Amino acid sequence: MILLDEPSNSLDPASVILLREELIKRAEAGAAILVSSHHLDEVARIADRVLLMNAGRLIGELDTTGNDLERAFFQHIQLDDERRRMIGRG
């Protein structure tokens, strides 16, 4: 298992490509890879599953074949924030 938190932060574009290729190679070899990142464009290139967290809770899953992960992400976050406000936890 490989666990990474914001792995592409502070990397130059060439290093981001190398990292992406290495993660894909390892996943194809059977490694489980968990990436925490706000770079949804990069996540979409390597992930077969995208889970969403907000305020420390799992709130949903995104379809990686969708065209606009960022828009879907913000819609999920907005709905979750509204739900939390309604029950007094936001």
N, C-alpha and C positions, 0 to 999 in steps of 0.2 A: 504494500500500500504506500502510495506517495501522497503526502498532505502538503499543500502549498497555500500560503496566504499572500495574495497580491503579487504573484510571481513576476509579472512583467513591469512592475513599478521600477522606475529609474533605469530601465534597459533601453539601449539604443535600438532602432528598428531591426538591424541585422540580428541582434541578440534575441529579440522577440521571435523572429522567424525560427532561429535555431531552437529556442525553448519549445515553441509550438511543435516543431517537427519531432523533437525528442519525446515530448509527452504523447504524441500520437503513436510513435513507434513503441513506446513502453505499454500503452494501452492495448495496442494490437498484439503485444506479446503476453497479455493477460494481467497486467498490473491494474489494480484499482487506483484511480487518481481522483483526489478530492481537491478542488481549487476554490478558494474564497477570493472573489474579485468583484470590483465594480466596473471592470472593463468588459461590458457585455459583448462588444464586437469580437474580442478575443475569445471569450467563453464560447460564443456561437460557433467559432471555427473548430473547436476541439471537443466540445461536450456532446454526449449522447443523451444527457439528462441535465436539466437546469432546475434546481430547487431554490425557492425564494425564502429569505428570512427578513423579518422586520421586528425590531424591538426584542431581539433574542429568541423569536419564535418562528418555526416553519409555517409559512402562510400559503404556499402554493408551488406549482411546478409550471414551467414554461415549455412550449413546444419549440424545439431547436430548429425545426424546419420553417418556422414562421419568418416573415420578412422583417419584422421590427420588434426585436426583443426589448429594446429600451422602452418603447411605447407600452408594450404588454407589462413590463416590469413596473412602470409608474402607475398603470391602472390598478394592478394588484396592491401596490403600496398605498395608493389613495383609498381604495376600498377598505383595506385593513385599518388604516388610520381612522376612517370614519366609523367603522365598527367599534374600535377601541374607545373613541370619544363618546359614542352612544352608551357604552356600558361603564363609562367613567374611569377608563384606564389609559387615557391618552393625554 
